[in-house]
Amino acid sequence: MSSLLHQRCFNHASREAVARCPSCGHFFCRECITEHDDRVICAACLVKITQAAPARRRVLAALRRGACAALGVLVAWFFFYALAQVLLQTPTPTHSSATYQSR
């Protein structure tokens, strides 16, 4: 591992390097690095990371929508099943047409 003491910025040869990017391994000055997710990273690697993130978000969003749809179908099934059980428990004379014709 080379020492940071004698390194120069990858983009600005006249400037002293202050950090090394953990992704690409190049040394950079203060203007060429930024902090992202509690680590110091160069601008080129930051662009790569941020472009890859939306693809993962789309997959997670699709999974979330699918899970919500499945949960909705399950809740609707349970509701109608419980309603059918309540109707099955009601006495038979309640369902006969004789009750309605007597009025």
Rosetta blueprint (number, residue, H / E / L):
1 M L
2 S L
3 S L
4 L L
5 L L
6 H L
7 Q L
8 R E
9 C L
10 F L
11 N L
12 H L
13 A L
14 S L
15 R L
16 E E
17 A L
18 V L
19 A E
20 R E
21 C L
22 P L
23 S L
24 C L
25 G L
26 H L
27 F E
28 F E
29 C L
30 R L
31 E L
32 C L
33 I E
34 T E
35 E E
36 H E
37 D L
38 D L
39 R E
40 V E
41 I E
42 C E
43 A H
44 A H
45 C H
46 L H
47 V H
48 K H
49 I H
50 T H
51 Q H
52 A H
53 A H
54 P H
55 A H
56 R H
57 R H
58 R H
59 V H
60 L H
61 A H
62 A H
63 L H
64 R H
65 R H
66 G H
67 A H
68 C H
69 A H
70 A H
71 L H
72 G H
73 V H
74 L H
75 V H
76 A H
77 W H
78 F H
79 F H
80 F H
81 Y H
82 A H
83 L H
84 A H
85 Q H
86 V H
87 L H
88 L H
89 Q H
90 T L
91 P L
92 T H
93 P H
94 T H
95 H H
96 S L
97 S H
98 A H
99 T H
100 Y H
101 Q H
102 S L
103 R L
